[in-house]
Amino acid sequence: MTYICTRTREQVSSAQAILRGLSPAGGLYIKEALPKASPDMLPFPADVSYARRAAAVLRLFFPDLDGDKLDEIAEASYRRFDHPAIAPVTMLDDQTALLELYHGPTLAFKDMALQMLPRLVRLAAQTLGETREIAILTATSGDTGKAALEGFQDVPGTSCTVFYPLDGVSKLQQKQMVTSAGENTHVIAVRGNFDDAQTGVKAIFNDRAFAEKLNERQIVLSSANSINIGRLVPQVVYYFSAWSDLVNSGRLQPGEPLDVCVPTGNFGDILAAWYAKHMGLPLGRLLCASNHNRVLTDFINTGVYDIHRPFHKTISPSMDILISSNLERLLFELVGRDEKTLADLMRRLKADGRYELPEDALTALQKEFAGVSADDSETVETIRQVYRTCGQLVDPHTAVGLCALKKYRETAPARLTLVNATASPFKFSQDVGSAIGLTPGDDALKDAFRLADATRLPLPQAIEKLASAPVRHTAVTEIADMPQAVWQALCP
Ligand SMILES: *Cc1c(COP(=O)(O)O)cnc(C)c1O
C-alpha cells in the first residue's frame, strides 16, 4: 500500500487513491513516504523532454501502477499544448524567472494537471478492474470546469458533466464551456449562483438511491476536484523541469537554492513545490501570494486560520478562496504526521471556522513559507509596471505573485526567484487591457483581439478558434432539477 489518509491513516493503493479522490473519512490521501528524487533528475539533461521528465516523477509517486502505461500517459498528456517546451521558463529580469504554465488548451495552469488526470483515472479504473463508466460531475465558477471538459473529452470509459451558474461566469468562460467538443462532455447552466450549483452537485453525490439507479446502467460518479492526488503529482513535475532548465542554462548553480513564488488559492500549486523540495530539489523560500482574500497570508504570519472575514470578489477570481483544501496535506506534515491532531484541527475548522497551529508547527511553517498579499489596485499597478519596464504582459493572478514578490524583497535578500505565471493575459483581456490603458468594450473576446493588436503579441490559437466555434451545449436547469439533468445527460 502506497497512500494513507490524513485523518485515519487508512492505507490504500495508488489506484484507489486516484479513483476515490477524497477518503470516505473526509481526509486526503498522501504518499506514505515521500519519494526521493534520483540523481538523473537533478538536473534533468536538457535533451530530456518535458513528457519524459513527467514520466520519471509519475513512476516515483505511483510505483504500484504499470510503469510502461505511466510513460504512455506522460507522452499523451501534453499533445495539445501550444509551446514545444510545455512549461517554458522566461527571464523577467536577472533575479526573476517566469514559469509559464498557461500553454494548455484552456490557457490556464489547471491544464497542467487536468490534461493528465483523466488518463490516470482510466489507468486506476483498469488496475482495479472497474468496468463501469466513470462519470465526472463538477460545479464550476469558471476555469476548472473548462479544464476538466478539455481533459476528459473523448477519454474512453469516462464522461464529464459540468454545471455552471448562468449569470456567474464571464462571457468568455461561458463561451469556452458551451463550445466544448467531445462526445462524452455535457455542459449545463444552472439558474442560481455558484454556491447553489456546488450544493446541488454535493447533494447528487450524497444521494444513495440515485447512485444505485446509475449503477444499474453501469455508471459510477466521481469528481475531478483539486484534492485528488492525481492532480497534485503532475504539478510536481514543472518544478523539477524549471529548476533543470535554469541550471542547464547556467542561470543557477546546482547547489544554489531557488526561491519560488506561487499565486495561491486552494494551496495545490504551492504544495507541489513543497513536495518537490522535500524530494530533494534545492528550493529555498516558498512565497505564498494571495489576493485581497488573504486568509493564507494571515495564517502564515500568525498561525491562526480564520474564515470569519468578508469574501471579496477580485480581478484574480481563481484565488478567491477562503478554505484552501490542499492545506490539509501540509498541516499533516507540520503536526508531525499525527492524524489525531490533524483531525482535531479539521473538526475545529468545520465547527468554529477557525483553528490555531501549535507553536512548533508554526515555527516549522514559517521556516519554509512566507505569506504576502496584494489587493486589486496593486495588482493593476503591477500589470502596468511589468508591461512598461519589461514588455511582458501578465494576467492578474500572475501579477498578484509578482507584486507579493516585490513586497517580500523589501525585507529579504534578493535571490533568483521562480514565479508561476498561471494564466494567459489574453484570458483576462479586459482587466489586463485596462491596466495598460485600453478602454474595455462589452465583449471580452473582441477585447482579446484588440489587446493582441495593441501589444503586437501573438493571440493564443485557443482564443482565435473560440471566435468561430459552434455552440454545442444549450441546456439550462433549475437547481431542483439538477439530478434529472444529470440523468438525461448520462442515460439519454
Ligand atoms: C487555480 C488557479 C490558481 C490557484 O491555484 P491553487 O492550486 O488553487 O492554489 C491561480 N491562478 C489561476 C489562473 C488558477 O486558475
The ligand as a Tripos MOL2 file, in Angstrom:
@<TRIPOS>MOLECULE
LIG
   15    15     1     0     0
SMALL
NO_CHARGES

@<TRIPOS>ATOM
      1 C1         -6.4870   27.6880   -9.7690 C.3       1 LIG1
      2 C2         -5.6720   28.8980  -10.1020 C.ar      1 LIG1
      3 C3         -4.7730   29.4550   -9.1680 C.ar      1 LIG1
      4 C4         -4.6010   28.9200   -7.7630 C.3       1 LIG1
      5 O1         -4.0410   27.6380   -7.7280 O.3       1 LIG1
      6 P1         -4.2220   26.7170   -6.4400 P.3       1 LIG1
      7 O2         -3.6440   25.3890   -6.7920 O.co2     1 LIG1
      8 O3         -5.7110   26.6490   -6.1950 O.co2     1 LIG1
      9 O4         -3.5090   27.3760   -5.3230 O.co2     1 LIG1
     10 C5         -4.0090   30.5510   -9.5740 C.ar      1 LIG1
     11 N1         -4.1450   31.0960  -10.8000 N.ar      1 LIG1
     12 C6         -5.0040   30.5940  -11.7220 C.ar      1 LIG1
     13 C7         -5.1080   31.2420  -13.0650 C.3       1 LIG1
     14 C8         -5.7990   29.4700  -11.4060 C.ar      1 LIG1
     15 O5         -6.6530   29.0040  -12.3380 O.3       1 LIG1
@<TRIPOS>BOND
     1     1     2 1
     2     2     3 ar
     3     2    14 ar
     4     3     4 1
     5     3    10 ar
     6     4     5 1
     7     5     6 1
     8     6     7 2
     9     6     8 1
    10     6     9 1
    11    10    11 ar
    12    11    12 ar
    13    12    13 1
    14    12    14 ar
    15    14    15 1
@<TRIPOS>SUBSTRUCTURE
     1 LIG1         1 GROUP 0 **** ****
